[in-house]
Amino acid sequence: MKPSSVVFFCMISALLLLRTPTAVESVTCDPTLLNPCAAAFLFSTRPSSLCCSRIKSQVPCYCQYLNDPSLSGYISGGKKVAAACGVSLPSC
């Protein structure tokens, strides 16, 4: 093997070993996780810190919830609650 080939092979091997894998975060879309937000959704009360953390964790599920006829009435009012928590919701 030529010395240049060995160096090239070592560099490629090092780059492959140093590359960090991309983590994919999976989210369980479960609207019952938003139960701590019920009062804020229904009565426009100030959301609790638990409510805000749950909203943040469920952001990837927002469009799915909004398209569900049994949830859309509650979730559509959730924009104000999300804004009060400092959470940006996606456009659906």
Secondary structure in CASP SS format (residue, H / E / C, confidence):
PFRMAT SS
TARGET T0000
AUTHOR 0000-0000-0000
METHOD secondary structure of the structure
MODEL  1
M C 1.00
K C 1.00
P H 1.00
S H 1.00
S H 1.00
V H 1.00
V H 1.00
F H 1.00
F H 1.00
C H 1.00
M H 1.00
I H 1.00
S H 1.00
A H 1.00
L H 1.00
L H 1.00
L H 1.00
L H 1.00
R C 1.00
T C 1.00
P C 1.00
T C 1.00
A C 1.00
V C 1.00
E C 1.00
S C 1.00
V C 1.00
T C 1.00
C C 1.00
D C 1.00
P H 1.00
T H 1.00
L H 1.00
L H 1.00
N H 1.00
P H 1.00
C H 1.00
A H 1.00
A H 1.00
A H 1.00
F H 1.00
L H 1.00
F H 1.00
S C 1.00
T C 1.00
R C 1.00
P C 1.00
S C 1.00
S H 1.00
L H 1.00
C H 1.00
C H 1.00
S H 1.00
R H 1.00
I H 1.00
K H 1.00
S H 1.00
Q H 1.00
V H 1.00
P H 1.00
C H 1.00
Y H 1.00
C H 1.00
Q H 1.00
Y H 1.00
L H 1.00
N C 1.00
D C 1.00
P C 1.00
S C 1.00
L C 1.00
S H 1.00
G H 1.00
Y H 1.00
I H 1.00
S C 1.00
G C 1.00
G H 1.00
K H 1.00
K H 1.00
V H 1.00
A H 1.00
A H 1.00
A H 1.00
C H 1.00
G C 1.00
V C 1.00
S C 1.00
L C 1.00
P C 1.00
S C 1.00
C C 1.00
END
